[in-house]
């Protein structure tokens, strides 16, 4: 009874939660425990390794799928209700005991080698057998889980746990077998999350409350301040699109926020200023039907988030950008300017590492003397820790002086710092793989505490020229060539000359 009541009330309380911050779900949990769960608790008392053994006995048998699925469902419930230590024990058992059996592989491989090529029937039998034993037993288990209700989401979350276990593994042998478990899950999810299976969905204030709540929760680049902020970001002169999967219909997989502007803004504030210019003296709240399509000439992708850690390594964001470009340009024919306004995560960490190595990486000798005067200290590196907070942006003398050396250093970081031939910065790598141009580096574009903490407030426009994207993407992926504007290259060249002094 409680479960039915909770299900009916859920849409109402979630909208109330958005407006008030009151968490009804947590309150119900505290009062009633997990009694409202969509699943019933498992009554199995078997140890997990015994439970796994019982399940895998059914592999390659003709027993009813209904029986197997019930046992697998019970295992999933037990896993979900377990603590981190028990979950990792289950993963280790899966990875060690139900992986590819190397002895069997060697035996069949020997038979295959000894079979004459003329004996095609025997060759095919051995090849089929080899293929089967090269597939780990847990692949079969994952396939069963994927057929369960909410099973695909369970596997996505399971891979999150696998990735965490990999990061914590100290033993080399254990690390290898966990990696194999990860590869198997990744390949399965890569197949299931092919872009052809994904649905693009536009989010507005009229969308379901639970989806709106998740859009707010998943926003990491520019956190939502309140429900009015959320309403504005899905309202006129903004577009919010998500990818969903049929097996996870109410779960945004990728979220893309787009601003509709008259020019390409060079800051977060510039997005709001563009909206003010378009609206003119109009103060009233407008509808989507009242948007001035003639004035909208630029679409700015200012936030994109992959929401599922378990889908790491499966590229979906680039496909969402392409879909959104098609949607926006069809709705607004005057749009010719396509660009991101992107953060630069980890730039400040890199900056301080270079300063510790040698200040000449960042400042000329003249600049170093000036910064000592401004900071009134000989210990510049320690004093520059003031950059950890956003207060320094209010100091016009300091922020004005730092503009040139930090923009120069940032250009070097984005354009020259590489890992395996590709851009070290993950956001740069994402847009460059899509075929964008590293177009403009913007000083104090995001002066918020988060923006300053990540990149001293600097942001980048990655420009999308549709007729050049394919060529740019191929040059980057195949030949490691970063397509950048003259202004970015000039800044990076200045930093290069500085290193040569």
N, C-alpha and C positions, 0 to 999 in steps of 0.2 A: 504493500500500500504506500509506504513512504517513498519507494522508488518511483511510483507513478506520479505522486504529488510533486516530487522534486523535478521530474522531467517536464511537467507542465509549467512549473514556476520558473524554470531556468532562464527562458528568454527575458522575462520581466526583471528578475533580480540582476541579470547581467547588465541590462541597460541602466538600472539603478546604480550598479557598481561603478560603471563608467563615470556617472555624474557625481557620485559621492565618495568614491574610494572605498566603500564598504564591501568587504569580501564575504559574501554569504556562504560560498562553498567552504571556506576555511571554518566558518562558524558551525556549519552542519557537521563537518568532520570532527570538530572538537566535542560536539554534543552527542553525535550518534556513531562516531568512529567511521568504519568503511561500509556501514550497512546500506548506504545508498548506491554502492558501486554497481556498474553495469554487469559485473561478473560476480558469481558466487565463489566463495572461498573453496579451495580444494580440500577434500577430506583425506587425501593420500598421506600416509605416514611413512612411506618408503623413503630411504635416503635418495638423494638426487641421482647418484651414480647407478643405483638399482632401478630407479624410474626410467633413466635413459636406456638401460639395458633392456627393460621390458618393451620400450617403444621400438628400439631398433630390431627386436626379434621379428617384428611385423614386416620389416623391409623384405621385398621380394616374395611376399606371400599373397594369397588371394583373400585374406580376411577383409571384412567390410571396412571401407574408408571411414564410415561413421564411428566405428570403434576406435580406429587409429586417431582420428581427429579429436575425439573426446579425451583420449589420453594425452595428446599433444597440448590440447587446451589447458588441461590440468597442470602440465609442466610449465606452460607460459604464466599461469596464475601464480604458481609457486615462485617462479623467477621474479615476477613483478613485486611480490610481497617480501622478497628476501632483502637483506642488507647488502651493502657493497661487497663485503668480504665473501659472503655466500655466492653472490652473483659471479664474482671472479673465479670462485672455485668451480662453478658450473661451466664457465667458459674454458677454463683450463682442461677440464675433463673432456669437453667436446673436442677441443683442439688436439689433445694428445691421443685419445682413444678412438676417435671416429674420423681421423684424417685418412689420407691415402696410405695404404699398407705397402711399403716399399718391397718387401719380399715377394708379394704377389705380382707386383709390376715386373720385377726381374724375371720371374718364372715365365710369365706370358711373353715377355719381350724375347726371351731365349727361344721359345716355341715359334714365335713369329719369324725370327732370324733364320731358324732352321727349316722353315717351310719354303718349298720351291715356288718361284713366281708363277709357274704354270698351273699350280694348284690354287686357282683363284678362289674356289669355295672355302678352302681351309684358311686362306689368307684373310678373307673377309670375316670369318668367324673369330680368328685371333685378334684382328683389328677392333672388332666390336667389343670383344672381351677386354682388350687393353683400354679402350675408351671408357668402359664401365668402371674398371678398377682404378683408373686415373681420376675418377670423380669421387671426392671424399664423401663418406656416408652422411655427414651433416648437411650436405647439399640437398639430399632427399628430405631431411627434417625441415630445412628452411622452406622447401617447396610446400610441405604440408602446412606449415605455419602461415604461409602466404595466402592459403585458401580460406583461412579462418576469418571471421569478422574482426576487424581491427588488426589482423595479422601482419599486414604490410607495415603499418605504423609501429607495431611491436618490433619488427626486424630493423626498421630505421633506428629506433631507440637502442636496439641490441648492438648495432654497429657503433653507436656512440660509446657504449661501454667497452667494446672491443678496442676502439681507438685509444681510450683512456688506459686500458690494461697494457696496450703496446707501449704507450709513453712511459709507463711505470716499470716495465719489465727490465730487470737487471741481468738476468741470465740469458746468454746468447742463444742457447738451444731453445729455450722457452720463447724467446722473441721471434724466432723463425717460424715455429708452429702457430703462434698467434697471428703472425703476418699472413700465413696461408689461410687461416680462418677469415681474416679481414679481406683478403683478395677474393675469396669465394663469395662473401656477402656483397662486396662492392660490385662484382661482375653481375650478380643476380639483380641487385638494385639498379644497376646501369641499364639492364635489359627492361626491367619493369618501369623505369622512369624515363624511358625514351620520350623525346619531345612530342611524338605523335600521340602519346597517351595523356598528355597534360592538357588542361583546360585553362584558357585565359579568362579572367573575370575582372570586371571593373568594380571598384569599391566606392560607394557613396555613403552619405549619412543615412540613407534608407536601407543599407545592407544590414544583414543580421547582426544582432548585438554581439554575439560571441566572436564573429569575424572581426568586427570593429575593435573589440577588446584585444584580440591577438595582434592586429595591425599596430596598435599602440604599444603593446608589450614587446614586439619584435623590433621596434625602431631603436637602433643603437647609435646612429650617427648624429641625429638631431632629436633627442628624446622629447616626447610629447609633454608639454607643461601641464595641461589639463584637458578637459573634454572639449572646451571651445577651440583649443589648438588643433585637436584631432578633427573637429568639424570643419575647420578652415582647410586642412590639408586634403580633405576628400571633397571639398566644395568647388565653386566656380574658380576658373583660372588655375586649377590644380587637377591632376589626374593621378589616381592610384590604381594600379593593376596588380593582380596576383596570379600565380600559377597554382592550380590545385590538381590532385590526382584522384581518379575515380574511387580508389580504395581509401583515400583520406579526404573526403569531399569538403569537410569544414576546417581543414588545416592548411593555411597558406604555406606554400613550399618556398616560393620566392616572392618578395614584395618590392615593387618599384614605384617610387614617388616621382612625379614629373610636375614641373612648374611651367606654365604658359606665359611667355614674356614677349616684349617688343624687341629686346636685344639680349645678347648673352651676358648675364650678370657676372661681376667679378667678386661677389661676396654673398653671404646668406642674406644680409640686409638688402642687397641689390635685387633679390627676388621680390621682396616686399615693395621696394621702390618701383619696380616695373609694374606691379599690380596697381599701385597708386597712380602712376602715369596713365595706364590704360583706362582706369575708372574715371580719371579727371576729378571734377568737383562733386561727382556723385557719391553720396554718403550712404545711400540705402543698400540693403542686402539684395543682391541680385540672384537670379536663378541661372541654371546652365543655359537655358534658352536665350537669356539676355547677354551672354558673352559676346563681346565685339570681335568677331572672327577676322575682320580686316586688320586690326591692330596686332593680332597675335602672329608674330613672325619667328619666334624661337621656342623650342621645347627643351627644357633643361632637366636632365636626370640628376636630381640632387640627393637621392638616397636609394640604395639597392641593398637588400639583405636576403641571404639564404638562411632560412629559419631552422633547418634540420641539420644538426651536426653529423648525423649518421649518413647524410648524402654528400659528405666532403669528398672532393675529387670528381664529382659528377657535375659537369658544366650545364647549368640551366639558366643562369642569369643572362648570359649572352643571347639566348633564344628569346627571353622575355623582352629584352631591349628591342630586338628586331620586330617582335610582334607589336610592341607599343609604338614604335616608329610608324608602322603601317596604319595603326588605329588613329594616331594623332594627325598624320599628314592627310589621311582621308577625311577627317573631321574638320581640319583647318588647312585648306589648300595654300594659304599664304605662308605657312611655316616652311622656311628654307634653312634655318639655322638649328642644328642639332648638336647639343653639347652636354657634357656632365659638369657638375660642380662638385669635385671629389675631395675627400679628406686624404691625408698622407700619414697613415698610421706608422708608428715606429720611427718617424724622421727624427724626433727629438732625442730618442735613445741613441740613434746613430750619431747625431750631432755631438753629444757629450762624449761618446767613445772617441771621436776624432779629436775633440779638444784635449782630452786626457793624453792622447798620443803625442800631439804637437799642435799648438795654437796656430801654426802657420798653415794648417789645413783649412782654417776658416778665416783668419784675419791676416791682412798685410801688416808689416811692422808698424806702419803709420797708424793703421786702425787699432792695433793693439795698444799703442800709447794713448790714443784718444779714449778707448774704453776704460783704461785704468784711471784716466782723469774723471770720466763720468761716474764711475763706480767708487772713486776715491779709495782705491785699494791696489796693492801689488798682486794679491791672490785673485786673479780674474776668474779662474775656473770655479773656485769655491763660491765666489760671490755671484756668479752667473746662475747658481742654483735658484736664484730668484725667478728664473724662467719657469720653474715648476708650477708657480701659480700664475693667475692671469692679471695680477695687480700691476706688473711692469708695463702692461699695454697702456695704462693711464699716464705713464711717465713719457711725455712727448719727446724729450731729449733722448732718452734711452731707446725708445721704440723707433724714432726717426733715424738714429745712428745704426741700429741693428738691421734695418731693412735691406740695405745693399749686401752686406756679408751673408746674411741668412738666406736671402733669395738666391744668391750665387751658390751657396752650399747646397740648397735644396735642389737646384737645377742639376748639380753634379750627382747628387744622390739618386734622383729620378732617372737621369739620362745615361749616367755612366756606371753606377753601381749595379753589378750583375750577379746572378746566381745561375750557373749552368747555361750561360749565354743569354738568359732572359732578365728582365728588370727585377731587381731585388725587392722592390716594393710590390706587395701583392695586389693593391688596387691598380697601380700602373700596369702590371702584368695582365690583369683582367681586361682593361680597356684596350690595351695594345693588341692583345690576341683577337679582340673583336674588330680590329682594323681602324681604331680611332687614332687621331693625331694628338701628340702632347703639345697643346696649343698655347696655353698661357698659365703662368704661375702668379698667384694673387696674394699680395701681402695683407695680413690680418683680415682675411676673408671670413674667418670664424673666430671671433675673439671670446667665445664662450669658454668657461673653464675646461670643458672637454676638448674643444678645438685647440686651445693653447697647450694643454697637456700632451696631446698627440703630436702636434706639428708646429708649435709656436704660432698657431692661428693661420698658417699658410694653407691654401687650397689650390687645386689645379682644375683648369678646364681641359677635358679631353674632347676634342672636336670630331664629330662624325660627318664625313663627306661621303654620301651614299655611293657615289660612282667610284670612289677610291678604296672603300673599306675592304673589299676582297683582296685587292693587290697589297694593301698595307698589312693585312692579316697574314698573307702567305709570306711576305718578306720578313715579317717578325718571327713567325713560327718556324720557317724553313731556313732563314739566313740570319736570324737574330738582329735584324735591322729595325731600330726604333725610328719611326717617322715623327719628327718634331718640328715645330715652327722655328723661324730664324731667331726670334727673341729668346726661346729656351736654349737653343744651341749656343747663342752668344753668351748667355749667363754661364753655361757649363764650360765654355772655352775660357772665360775669365777665371773660373775656379781651377781649371787645368794649368793655366799659366802661373797661378799663385803657387801651386805645388812644385813648379819647376824652379822657383826662386831659391 
